[in-house]
Amino acid sequence: MKRHHTELKCLKESLAANHIIMQEDSAENYTLRQQNEIMAAHWAPQRVTLFTAVVYYKENNELKNISYSVISDELDHNKHSVFRL
C-alpha cells in the first residue's frame, strides 16, 4: 500500500499537460440498507455494485481532480463486466 501511494504521488507530480491519471475501484455485491427498515427488507436486501473513480488532471499547471461514482444492479463480475477503449 505504501508503494502504491508513493507511485501515485510521483505520477501526480510529473503529470503532463493534456494527460490524465484515472484511479478506479469497485465494491461488488454491496448491500443496501435503509434506516428503520421493515422486516421484509431485512431478509431480502437489495445488492448493487459500486464503481468509483477519480480523474486527476492539470489545469493552468495546477493539479485538479474530478470524482465519479456509478451504482449498478449488475452483479456478474467477470471479464465481460469491464470494457476498455
N, C-alpha and C positions, 0 to 999 in steps of 0.2 A: 504494500500500500504506500509506503514511503517513497519507493522508487517511482510509482505511478504519479504521485503528487509532484515530485521533483521534475519528472519528464514533462508533465503538463505545464508547470511553471516556466520551464525553458522554452517550450513551444509558444506560449503566450508572449514571452519577451522577444522572441525572434519572428513573430508573425509578420509576414509581408503584406503590403497593401494589396487589395483585391484577392486575398486568401481568407479562408475561414478555418476554424477548428470546431468540430462538432463532437460533443461528448454526449453519449446516449446510454440509456439503461431501460430495463423493463421489469415490472413486478408482475409475475404470472399468477393467475388464479387468486387475485386479491379479493377478499370477501368484503362486500358492502354491508355496513351495519347502520341502523337507524337508532337515534336516541328514543328511548321509551318504546321500542319495537314490540309488536304483538307476538304472541307465541308462535303463530304460523310463520312469521318472518324469521324467528329464531331457528326453527327447524328446517327451513328451506331458504338459506341465504342466497342472494344473487352474487355471482362471481364475475369479475372482469379482469382484463389485462390493462395495466397502466404502462404507457410508453412515455418516457420523459427525455428531453434533450435540451442541451444548452449550446448555443452557437456563439462563438467568440469571433469578433472582427475588429478591425481598426478603422476609426473614422477621425480624420484630422490628426493622425498619429496617436490617438488615444484609444486604449483597449476598451471595447464595449461588449455587451452580451445581450442575447435575447433567449428567453426560456420558453419551452413548448411542453405541453402535456396533452396526451391523447388517451382517451378512455375507450376501450373496445370490448365488445362482448365475445370476441373471437378467442376461444380458449385452446385451440390447437396450436401447439408450439413446435414447429418443425421447420425444415429448410424452406418451405413454401411461405412461411409467415413473414419473411423479410424479403424485400425487393430492392436491389441496388441498381442505380442508374449508371 
